[in-house]
Amino acid sequence: MTDKPAAPRSFAALRHPGARAYLIGTALAMNADAVEHVISYLIIWEKFQSPTLGGFAVVAHWLPFLFFSIHAGALADRFDPRRVIQAAMLLFMAVSAAWGLLFMTDSLQMWHAVILLIVHGLAGALWAPASQLLIHDIVGREQLQSGVRLLATSRTLGIVLGPAVGAGLLLLVGPVWGIFINILIYVPLTWWLIGAPYGPAFRTGAEAAAATSRRAIKGFSDIFSTMRTVASDPVIMPLTLVVGVAAMLVGNAHHPQMPEFALDLGSNGSGLLYSALLTANAAGALAAGLILETRSLLPARRGTVFILVVLWCLAMAGFALTSDIRVAMLLLFAAGFLDLSYNSMAQTLVQLNAAPEIRGRVVGLYVMAAFGLRAVSGVTVGMAGSLIGIHMSLALSAGVVLFVVTGLISRTYLLAPNPAP
């Protein structure tokens, strides 16, 4: 197998009508996800004022990705990914409805919040692998990098707009009706998937044959069997390890710590600088999706992923250590740009090199590493920050990632008899 797909045209995935509808629906669904966070987190804080529950919300979001991503991928292998995504959307809608009823009756208790946060995380874990398999069905192998990159961009756009939409709903109609209205934002994607002409029934050739050879779902043994299957693959395993290490040691754990970074960089406590730092990071990711697609830059290669991860480590370490707000914002922008670039490229290569009959499981393994391990980064950055300071904690974590990734890169090329580019 190769890890060098054909160079795509500018915004190649958007030339597929189905891709346009799917990407818009995904952006809306991701926006609804973010809006729910905005409204529910605010009410949780006002009701309980519990930092512990706030921390649990982050863990509950990522732990399902760690424990269930491969199972979600196996479901997408065995069943139509359209229906798996719809099941995830229905879970999201049910959680929003439950929040709304609890807010309306003023009966929210801490155990309610815990359960709803976990179910919301499970819905996200169920959604992720199936969404990647469906974009593969829509755009095909030749335009997969464009499809994956634009899918990541659409999700980022939804996340960026989430706070604005959530704040608008809170101001206009309040939390109760705001969370009920949010349910409607999930509807377009759910409705479009009913008759979208993609999925196993529409595959041809080897893809169709793979769709008929569905493997049974074996529980947690699927995790180990999938890892054994790809252990010797010169593309899938190194990339999964690299993004997993980056997620585990740094991930996005700097986001919850951003208020402290803002204060140290000169914030007056108004929240303006805090918002600017988060916006810079998200703007970098959006810019990556748009700029790289406009010029069809950075064709997917394993070596390019390694270089991008190294540069991302340097950007994160630089942000942690700088005391200049302009430099900090520039480095956060660069980190966001590099994050989307290496993640979307690695995701593309993993899909291209996965056997069709287990593609969902392999994508699930990647999602487990790239997103599930972020649950650990709260410990490596957050808890360590309480001991040595958040700046040094983030810088050291980025340094450890750089050291480990450099070692993985060296090992990958030294052990490969004919190293892939």
BADOFI-154303 format. One record per residue (C-alpha): residue number from 1; residue in three letters; x, y, z. Coordinates in pm, whole numbers. Each point is the difference from the previous one (the first is absolute). Example, Ala and Ser with C-alpha at 12.3 -4.5 7.8 and 13.67 -1.06 7.14 Angstrom:
// residues 2
+-----+---------+--------+--------+--------+
| num | residuo |     px |     py |     pz |
+-----+---------+--------+--------+--------+
|   1 |     ALA |   1230 |   -450 |    780 |
|   2 |     SER |    137 |    344 |    -66 |
+-----+---------+--------+--------+--------+
END
This chain:
// residues 421
+-----+---------+--------+--------+--------+
| num | residuo |     px |     py |     pz |
+-----+---------+--------+--------+--------+
|   1 |     MET |      0 |      0 |      0 |
|   2 |     THR |    105 |    362 |    -47 |
|   3 |     ASP |    -34 |    306 |    217 |
|   4 |     LYS |     12 |    248 |   -290 |
|   5 |     PRO |   -344 |     61 |   -153 |
|   6 |     ALA |    -46 |    203 |   -316 |
|   7 |     ALA |     31 |    376 |     46 |
|   8 |     PRO |   -351 |    146 |     28 |
|   9 |     ARG |   -140 |    305 |   -177 |
|  10 |     SER |    -95 |    310 |    198 |
|  11 |     PHE |   -302 |    -77 |    219 |
|  12 |     ALA |    -32 |   -328 |   -188 |
|  13 |     ALA |   -252 |   -149 |    244 |
|  14 |     LEU |   -241 |    289 |    -56 |
|  15 |     ARG |    -38 |   -108 |   -363 |
|  16 |     HIS |   -217 |   -284 |    133 |
|  17 |     PRO |   -357 |    126 |     69 |
|  18 |     GLY |    -37 |   -256 |    276 |
|  19 |     ALA |    315 |    125 |    168 |
|  20 |     ARG |   -130 |    356 |      9 |
|  21 |     ALA |   -320 |   -105 |    174 |
|  22 |     TYR |    185 |   -232 |    236 |
|  23 |     LEU |    259 |    261 |    101 |
|  24 |     ILE |   -266 |    263 |     65 |
|  25 |     GLY |   -201 |   -248 |    207 |
|  26 |     THR |    311 |   -100 |    194 |
|  27 |     ALA |     85 |    364 |     74 |
|  28 |     LEU |   -354 |     54 |    132 |
|  29 |     ALA |     10 |   -315 |    214 |
|  30 |     MET |    339 |     97 |    142 |
|  31 |     ASN |   -138 |    345 |     71 |
|  32 |     ALA |   -293 |   -155 |    187 |
|  33 |     ASP |    248 |   -209 |    201 |
|  34 |     ALA |    191 |    316 |     95 |
|  35 |     VAL |   -319 |    195 |     80 |
|  36 |     GLU |   -108 |   -273 |    238 |
|  37 |     HIS |    334 |     29 |    179 |
|  38 |     VAL |    -39 |    378 |     31 |
|  39 |     ILE |   -349 |    -17 |    149 |
|  40 |     SER |     35 |   -311 |    216 |
|  41 |     TYR |    340 |     96 |    143 |
|  42 |     LEU |   -134 |    341 |    101 |
|  43 |     ILE |   -301 |   -146 |    180 |
|  44 |     ILE |    214 |   -270 |    164 |
|  45 |     TRP |    234 |    266 |    134 |
|  46 |     GLU |   -283 |    224 |    123 |
|  47 |     LYS |   -177 |   -294 |    164 |
|  48 |     PHE |    292 |   -181 |    165 |
|  49 |     GLN |    307 |    227 |    -29 |
|  50 |     SER |    209 |   -316 |      3 |
|  51 |     PRO |    346 |      6 |   -164 |
|  52 |     THR |      4 |   -378 |     43 |
|  53 |     LEU |   -313 |    -38 |   -211 |
|  54 |     GLY |    147 |    240 |   -254 |
|  55 |     GLY |    311 |   -216 |    -22 |
|  56 |     PHE |   -213 |   -312 |    -28 |
|  57 |     ALA |   -178 |    157 |   -297 |
|  58 |     VAL |    330 |      6 |   -191 |
|  59 |     VAL |     84 |   -358 |     99 |
|  60 |     ALA |   -352 |   -121 |    -86 |
|  61 |     HIS |     36 |    156 |   -344 |
|  62 |     TRP |    322 |   -186 |    -90 |
|  63 |     LEU |     -7 |   -329 |    193 |
|  64 |     PRO |   -270 |   -154 |   -225 |
|  65 |     PHE |    233 |     68 |   -295 |
|  66 |     LEU |    272 |   -189 |    185 |
|  67 |     PHE |   -206 |   -305 |     92 |
|  68 |     PHE |   -257 |    -28 |   -279 |
|  69 |     SER |    142 |    146 |   -323 |
|  70 |     ILE |    104 |   -339 |   -138 |
|  71 |     HIS |   -342 |   -142 |     84 |
|  72 |     ALA |   -161 |    296 |   -175 |
|  73 |     GLY |    225 |    -68 |   -298 |
|  74 |     ALA |   -102 |   -365 |      6 |
|  75 |     LEU |   -365 |    106 |     -7 |
|  76 |     ALA |     74 |    219 |   -304 |
|  77 |     ASP |    168 |   -303 |   -165 |
|  78 |     ARG |   -291 |   -230 |     73 |
|  79 |     PHE |   -290 |    239 |    -60 |
|  80 |     ASP |    -74 |    292 |   -228 |
|  81 |     PRO |    205 |    299 |    127 |
|  82 |     ARG |   -294 |    228 |    -86 |
|  83 |     ARG |   -212 |   -178 |    259 |
|  84 |     VAL |    280 |      5 |    257 |
|  85 |     ILE |     29 |    378 |    -41 |
|  86 |     GLN |   -377 |     36 |     30 |
|  87 |     ALA |      8 |   -202 |    323 |
|  88 |     ALA |    264 |    239 |    134 |
|  89 |     MET |   -210 |    302 |   -101 |
|  90 |     LEU |   -303 |   -146 |    178 |
|  91 |     LEU |    210 |    -45 |    315 |
|  92 |     PHE |    113 |    363 |    -22 |
|  93 |     MET |   -359 |    115 |    -43 |
|  94 |     ALA |   -119 |   -214 |    291 |
|  95 |     VAL |    267 |    150 |    226 |
|  96 |     SER |    -97 |    355 |   -100 |
|  97 |     ALA |   -367 |    -82 |     64 |
|  98 |     ALA |     86 |   -143 |    342 |
|  99 |     TRP |    199 |    312 |     93 |
| 100 |     GLY |   -294 |    214 |   -108 |
| 101 |     LEU |   -252 |   -192 |    209 |
| 102 |     LEU |    226 |     12 |    306 |
| 103 |     PHE |     57 |    374 |    -46 |
| 104 |     MET |   -372 |     63 |    -52 |
| 105 |     THR |   -102 |   -186 |    316 |
| 106 |     ASP |    299 |    130 |    199 |
| 107 |     SER |     69 |   -359 |    108 |
| 108 |     LEU |    360 |    -39 |   -119 |
| 109 |     GLN |    212 |   -201 |    242 |
| 110 |     MET |    366 |    -85 |    -21 |
| 111 |     TRP |    -62 |   -364 |    -93 |
| 112 |     HIS |   -220 |    116 |   -288 |
| 113 |     ALA |    286 |    212 |   -131 |
| 114 |     VAL |    248 |   -287 |     32 |
| 115 |     ILE |   -220 |   -239 |   -201 |
| 116 |     LEU |    -78 |    255 |   -272 |
| 117 |     LEU |    365 |     97 |    -38 |
| 118 |     ILE |     96 |   -366 |    -43 |
| 119 |     VAL |   -276 |    -66 |   -256 |
| 120 |     HIS |    104 |    310 |   -192 |
| 121 |     GLY |    357 |   -130 |     -9 |
| 122 |     LEU |   -121 |   -341 |   -121 |
| 123 |     ALA |   -192 |    168 |   -283 |
| 124 |     GLY |    316 |    179 |   -109 |
| 125 |     ALA |    201 |   -323 |      6 |
| 126 |     LEU |   -269 |   -177 |   -205 |
| 127 |     TRP |     -4 |    281 |   -257 |
| 128 |     ALA |    373 |     41 |    -68 |
| 129 |     PRO |    103 |   -322 |   -184 |
| 130 |     ALA |   -323 |    -24 |   -201 |
| 131 |     SER |     38 |    360 |   -117 |
| 132 |     GLN |    345 |    -82 |   -141 |
| 133 |     LEU |   -124 |   -313 |   -177 |
| 134 |     LEU |   -286 |    192 |   -159 |
| 135 |     ILE |    223 |    275 |   -140 |
| 136 |     HIS |    208 |   -280 |   -154 |
| 137 |     ASP |   -315 |   -138 |   -165 |
| 138 |     ILE |    -99 |    344 |   -127 |
| 139 |     VAL |    327 |    124 |   -154 |
| 140 |     GLY |    191 |   -325 |    -59 |
| 141 |     ARG |    370 |    -76 |     38 |
| 142 |     GLU |    131 |    260 |   -246 |
| 143 |     GLN |   -152 |    298 |    179 |
| 144 |     LEU |     13 |   -140 |    352 |
| 145 |     GLN |    259 |    248 |    131 |
| 146 |     SER |   -218 |    290 |   -111 |
| 147 |     GLY |   -305 |   -166 |    154 |
| 148 |     VAL |    165 |    -69 |    334 |
| 149 |     ARG |    153 |    348 |     17 |
| 150 |     LEU |   -328 |    172 |    -84 |
| 151 |     LEU |   -184 |   -223 |    247 |
| 152 |     ALA |    242 |    111 |    272 |
| 153 |     THR |    -44 |    361 |   -113 |
| 154 |     SER |   -379 |    -24 |     14 |
| 155 |     ARG |     16 |   -145 |    351 |
| 156 |     THR |    237 |    279 |    106 |
| 157 |     LEU |   -235 |    260 |   -147 |
| 158 |     GLY |   -286 |   -147 |    200 |
| 159 |     ILE |    207 |     12 |    319 |
| 160 |     VAL |    113 |    360 |    -63 |
| 161 |     LEU |   -358 |    120 |    -53 |
| 162 |     GLY |   -132 |   -199 |    297 |
| 163 |     PRO |     72 |    260 |    272 |
| 164 |     ALA |   -153 |    280 |   -210 |
| 165 |     VAL |   -316 |   -196 |    -80 |
| 166 |     GLY |    -27 |   -128 |    357 |
| 167 |     ALA |     42 |    348 |    147 |
| 168 |     GLY |   -258 |    135 |   -245 |
| 169 |     LEU |   -255 |   -263 |     99 |
| 170 |     LEU |     62 |     68 |    369 |
| 171 |     LEU |    -57 |    372 |    -50 |
| 172 |     LEU |   -302 |    -31 |   -229 |
| 173 |     VAL |   -200 |   -289 |    145 |
| 174 |     GLY |    184 |   -119 |    312 |
| 175 |     PRO |    152 |   -341 |     79 |
| 176 |     VAL |   -323 |   -204 |     -7 |
| 177 |     TRP |   -121 |     94 |   -346 |
| 178 |     GLY |    357 |     44 |   -118 |
| 179 |     ILE |     81 |   -366 |     64 |
| 180 |     PHE |   -331 |   -109 |   -158 |
| 181 |     ILE |     67 |    209 |   -312 |
| 182 |     ASN |    346 |   -154 |    -13 |
| 183 |     ILE |   -161 |   -339 |    -73 |
| 184 |     LEU |   -113 |    136 |   -337 |
| 185 |     ILE |    360 |     69 |   -105 |
| 186 |     TYR |     66 |   -376 |     -5 |
| 187 |     VAL |   -295 |    -62 |   -234 |
| 188 |     PRO |    146 |     96 |   -344 |
| 189 |     LEU |    278 |   -261 |     10 |
| 190 |     THR |   -230 |   -264 |    148 |
| 191 |     TRP |   -265 |     63 |   -266 |
| 192 |     TRP |    245 |     10 |   -293 |
| 193 |     LEU |    146 |   -336 |    100 |
| 194 |     ILE |   -338 |   -172 |    -41 |
| 195 |     GLY |     26 |     -9 |   -378 |
| 196 |     ALA |    364 |     91 |    -68 |
| 197 |     PRO |    124 |   -235 |   -280 |
| 198 |     TYR |    313 |   -114 |    182 |
| 199 |     GLY |    103 |   -286 |    224 |
| 200 |     PRO |     43 |   -378 |    -45 |
| 201 |     ALA |   -292 |    -41 |   -241 |
| 202 |     PHE |    160 |    243 |   -246 |
| 203 |     ARG |    359 |   -127 |      8 |
| 204 |     THR |    156 |   -175 |   -298 |
| 205 |     GLY |    295 |   -233 |    -64 |
| 206 |     ALA |    221 |    -92 |    294 |
| 207 |     GLU |   -187 |    243 |    225 |
| 208 |     ALA |   -327 |   -183 |    -70 |
| 209 |     ALA |    162 |   -337 |     68 |
| 210 |     ALA |    135 |    128 |    330 |
| 211 |     ALA |   -345 |    125 |     98 |
| 212 |     THR |   -140 |   -353 |    -34 |
| 213 |     SER |    273 |   -158 |    216 |
| 214 |     ARG |   -108 |    158 |    326 |
| 215 |     ARG |    184 |   -115 |    311 |
| 216 |     ALA |   -177 |    -53 |    327 |
| 217 |     ILE |     57 |    253 |    276 |
| 218 |     LYS |    198 |   -173 |    275 |
| 219 |     GLY |     11 |    258 |    276 |
| 220 |     PHE |    330 |    118 |    144 |
| 221 |     SER |    189 |   -277 |   -178 |
| 222 |     ASP |    -58 |    205 |   -317 |
| 223 |     ILE |    246 |    257 |    134 |
| 224 |     PHE |    284 |   -249 |     28 |
| 225 |     SER |    -81 |   -185 |   -321 |
| 226 |     THR |     -5 |    328 |   -194 |
| 227 |     MET |    331 |    105 |    152 |
| 228 |     ARG |    155 |   -335 |    -92 |
| 229 |     THR |   -131 |     30 |   -355 |
| 230 |     VAL |    160 |    340 |    -61 |
| 231 |     ALA |    307 |    -45 |    222 |
| 232 |     SER |    232 |    -64 |   -294 |
| 233 |     ASP |   -152 |    258 |   -234 |
| 234 |     PRO |    269 |    262 |    -76 |
| 235 |     VAL |   -255 |    281 |    -30 |
| 236 |     ILE |   -297 |    -68 |    228 |
| 237 |     MET |    184 |    -96 |    318 |
| 238 |     PRO |    266 |    276 |      4 |
| 239 |     LEU |   -257 |    269 |    -73 |
| 240 |     THR |   -242 |   -131 |    261 |
| 241 |     LEU |    278 |     -7 |    259 |
| 242 |     VAL |    120 |    350 |    -85 |
| 243 |     VAL |   -343 |    165 |     24 |
| 244 |     GLY |    -77 |   -206 |    310 |
| 245 |     VAL |    309 |    123 |    183 |
| 246 |     ALA |    -80 |    360 |    -98 |
| 247 |     ALA |   -359 |    -38 |    124 |
| 248 |     MET |     97 |   -174 |    323 |
| 249 |     LEU |    267 |    245 |    114 |
| 250 |     VAL |   -133 |    332 |   -136 |
| 251 |     GLY |   -324 |    -42 |   -199 |
| 252 |     ASN |   -218 |    303 |     62 |
| 253 |     ALA |     61 |      9 |    376 |
| 254 |     HIS |    120 |    359 |    -31 |
| 255 |     HIS |   -356 |    114 |    -80 |
| 256 |     PRO |   -136 |    -34 |    357 |
| 257 |     GLN |    317 |    173 |    123 |
| 258 |     MET |    -34 |    293 |   -241 |
| 259 |     PRO |   -139 |    242 |    263 |
| 260 |     GLU |    326 |    -35 |    195 |
| 261 |     PHE |    209 |     46 |   -313 |
| 262 |     ALA |   -203 |    312 |    -80 |
| 263 |     LEU |     58 |    146 |    346 |
| 264 |     ASP |    374 |    -63 |    -22 |
| 265 |     LEU |      7 |    167 |   -342 |
| 266 |     GLY |   -159 |    317 |    138 |
| 267 |     SER |   -376 |    -56 |      3 |
| 268 |     ASN |   -202 |    246 |    208 |
| 269 |     GLY |   -253 |   -270 |     87 |
| 270 |     SER |   -263 |    110 |   -253 |
| 271 |     GLY |     28 |   -324 |   -196 |
| 272 |     LEU |     94 |    179 |   -324 |
| 273 |     LEU |    357 |   -132 |    -13 |
| 274 |     TYR |   -117 |   -348 |    102 |
| 275 |     SER |   -245 |     -3 |   -291 |
| 276 |     ALA |    266 |    135 |   -236 |
| 277 |     LEU |    240 |   -282 |     87 |
| 278 |     LEU |   -262 |   -269 |    -60 |
| 279 |     THR |   -106 |    173 |   -321 |
| 280 |     ALA |    360 |      9 |   -126 |
| 281 |     ASN |     33 |   -375 |     49 |
| 282 |     ALA |   -329 |    -73 |   -178 |
| 283 |     ALA |     74 |    251 |   -276 |
| 284 |     GLY |    324 |   -182 |    -74 |
| 285 |     ALA |   -189 |   -325 |    -50 |
| 286 |     LEU |   -255 |    166 |   -228 |
| 287 |     ALA |    279 |    166 |   -198 |
| 288 |     ALA |    170 |   -336 |    -47 |
| 289 |     GLY |   -312 |   -153 |   -148 |
| 290 |     LEU |    -62 |    291 |   -236 |
| 291 |     ILE |    357 |     84 |   -105 |
| 292 |     LEU |    113 |   -358 |    -52 |
| 293 |     GLU |   -313 |    -76 |   -201 |
| 294 |     THR |     24 |    318 |   -208 |
| 295 |     ARG |    350 |    -83 |   -120 |
| 296 |     SER |    -20 |   -379 |     31 |
| 297 |     LEU |    307 |     22 |    222 |
| 298 |     LEU |    169 |   -268 |    209 |
| 299 |     PRO |    -88 |   -327 |   -175 |
| 300 |     ALA |    -41 |   -279 |    255 |
| 301 |     ARG |    331 |   -164 |     85 |
| 302 |     ARG |    112 |   -172 |    317 |
| 303 |     GLY |    318 |    207 |     25 |
| 304 |     THR |   -198 |    323 |    -29 |
| 305 |     VAL |   -217 |   -104 |    295 |
| 306 |     PHE |    312 |    -53 |    210 |
| 307 |     ILE |    136 |    345 |    -90 |
| 308 |     LEU |   -334 |    169 |     76 |
| 309 |     VAL |    -19 |   -166 |    343 |
| 310 |     VAL |    355 |    114 |     83 |
| 311 |     LEU |    -87 |    358 |   -101 |
| 312 |     TRP |   -321 |    -20 |    206 |
| 313 |     CYS |    203 |   -103 |    307 |
| 314 |     LEU |    231 |    299 |    -48 |
| 315 |     ALA |   -297 |    237 |    -38 |
| 316 |     MET |   -164 |   -131 |    319 |
| 317 |     ALA |    324 |     22 |    198 |
| 318 |     GLY |     60 |    352 |   -130 |
| 319 |     PHE |   -350 |    109 |    101 |
| 320 |     ALA |     50 |   -141 |    348 |
| 321 |     LEU |    326 |    190 |     51 |
| 322 |     THR |    -66 |    338 |   -163 |
| 323 |     SER |   -106 |    309 |    194 |
| 324 |     ASP |    -86 |    203 |   -310 |
| 325 |     ILE |   -369 |     -1 |    -89 |
| 326 |     ARG |     65 |     52 |   -372 |
| 327 |     VAL |    241 |   -293 |    -14 |
| 328 |     ALA |   -243 |   -211 |    205 |
| 329 |     MET |   -287 |     63 |   -241 |
| 330 |     LEU |    221 |    -66 |   -303 |
| 331 |     LEU |    119 |   -330 |    147 |
| 332 |     LEU |   -354 |   -107 |     92 |
| 333 |     PHE |   -109 |     77 |   -356 |
| 334 |     ALA |    291 |   -209 |   -129 |
| 335 |     ALA |    -84 |   -283 |    242 |
| 336 |     GLY |   -361 |     -7 |   -121 |
| 337 |     PHE |    117 |      0 |   -362 |
| 338 |     LEU |    243 |   -286 |     61 |
| 339 |     ASP |   -246 |   -199 |    213 |
| 340 |     LEU |   -265 |    -19 |   -270 |
| 341 |     SER |    266 |    -58 |   -267 |
| 342 |     TYR |    168 |   -301 |    161 |
| 343 |     ASN |   -319 |   -154 |    136 |
| 344 |     SER |   -188 |     15 |   -331 |
| 345 |     MET |    302 |   -127 |   -192 |
| 346 |     ALA |     59 |   -289 |    240 |
| 347 |     GLN |   -371 |    -87 |    -10 |
| 348 |     THR |     11 |     -9 |   -380 |
| 349 |     LEU |    301 |   -231 |     -9 |
| 350 |     VAL |   -147 |   -232 |    262 |
| 351 |     GLN |   -321 |    -38 |   -203 |
| 352 |     LEU |    184 |    -51 |   -328 |
| 353 |     ASN |    217 |   -275 |    144 |
| 354 |     ALA |   -272 |   -180 |    199 |
| 355 |     ALA |   -149 |   -318 |   -147 |
| 356 |     PRO |   -360 |     77 |   -107 |
| 357 |     GLU |   -153 |   -276 |    214 |
| 358 |     ILE |    148 |    143 |    323 |
| 359 |     ARG |     23 |    368 |    -94 |
| 360 |     GLY |   -245 |    103 |    270 |
| 361 |     ARG |    199 |   -180 |    269 |
| 362 |     VAL |    326 |    154 |   -119 |
| 363 |     VAL |   -155 |    346 |    -11 |
| 364 |     GLY |   -138 |    -68 |    348 |
| 365 |     LEU |    351 |    -86 |    119 |
| 366 |     TYR |    125 |    329 |   -141 |
| 367 |     VAL |   -288 |    194 |    162 |
| 368 |     MET |     74 |   -173 |    331 |
| 369 |     ALA |    361 |    118 |    -19 |
| 370 |     ALA |    -56 |    348 |   -142 |
| 371 |     PHE |   -299 |     95 |    217 |
| 372 |     GLY |    -53 |   -255 |    276 |
| 373 |     LEU |    348 |     47 |    143 |
| 374 |     ARG |    -76 |    370 |     48 |
| 375 |     ALA |   -166 |   -108 |    324 |
| 376 |     VAL |    351 |    -69 |    132 |
| 377 |     SER |    137 |    341 |   -101 |
| 378 |     GLY |   -205 |    163 |    273 |
| 379 |     VAL |    226 |   -179 |    246 |
| 380 |     THR |    329 |     56 |   -181 |
| 381 |     VAL |    -64 |    372 |    -52 |
| 382 |     GLY |   -265 |     99 |    255 |
| 383 |     MET |    101 |   -189 |    313 |
| 384 |     ALA |    370 |     42 |    -66 |
| 385 |     GLY |    -70 |    370 |    -44 |
| 386 |     SER |   -123 |     22 |    358 |
| 387 |     LEU |    343 |   -121 |    112 |
| 388 |     ILE |    246 |    178 |   -230 |
| 389 |     GLY |   -213 |    269 |   -163 |
| 390 |     ILE |   -209 |    -25 |   -313 |
| 391 |     HIS |    262 |    160 |   -225 |
| 392 |     MET |    274 |   -243 |     92 |
| 393 |     SER |   -245 |   -291 |     -1 |
| 394 |     LEU |   -112 |     67 |   -359 |
| 395 |     ALA |    355 |     69 |   -119 |
| 396 |     LEU |    132 |   -322 |    154 |
| 397 |     SER |   -292 |   -202 |   -137 |
| 398 |     ALA |     66 |    137 |   -349 |
| 399 |     GLY |    370 |    -77 |     45 |
| 400 |     VAL |    -74 |   -359 |    100 |
| 401 |     VAL |   -226 |    -38 |   -305 |
| 402 |     LEU |    281 |    134 |   -219 |
| 403 |     PHE |    248 |   -246 |    153 |
| 404 |     VAL |   -232 |   -300 |    -33 |
| 405 |     VAL |   -111 |     91 |   -352 |
| 406 |     THR |    360 |     46 |   -111 |
| 407 |     GLY |     76 |   -345 |    137 |
| 408 |     LEU |   -301 |   -151 |   -179 |
| 409 |     ILE |    104 |    166 |   -325 |
| 410 |     SER |    354 |   -133 |     30 |
| 411 |     ARG |   -121 |   -349 |     85 |
| 412 |     THR |   -250 |      2 |   -288 |
| 413 |     TYR |    261 |     88 |   -261 |
| 414 |     LEU |    279 |   -214 |    144 |
| 415 |     LEU |   -213 |   -315 |     18 |
| 416 |     ALA |   -166 |     40 |   -338 |
| 417 |     PRO |    191 |   -191 |   -272 |
| 418 |     ASN |   -138 |    238 |   -265 |
| 419 |     PRO |   -118 |    306 |    192 |
| 420 |     ALA |   -313 |    165 |   -129 |
| 421 |     PRO |     32 |    373 |    -72 |
+-----+---------+--------+--------+--------+
END
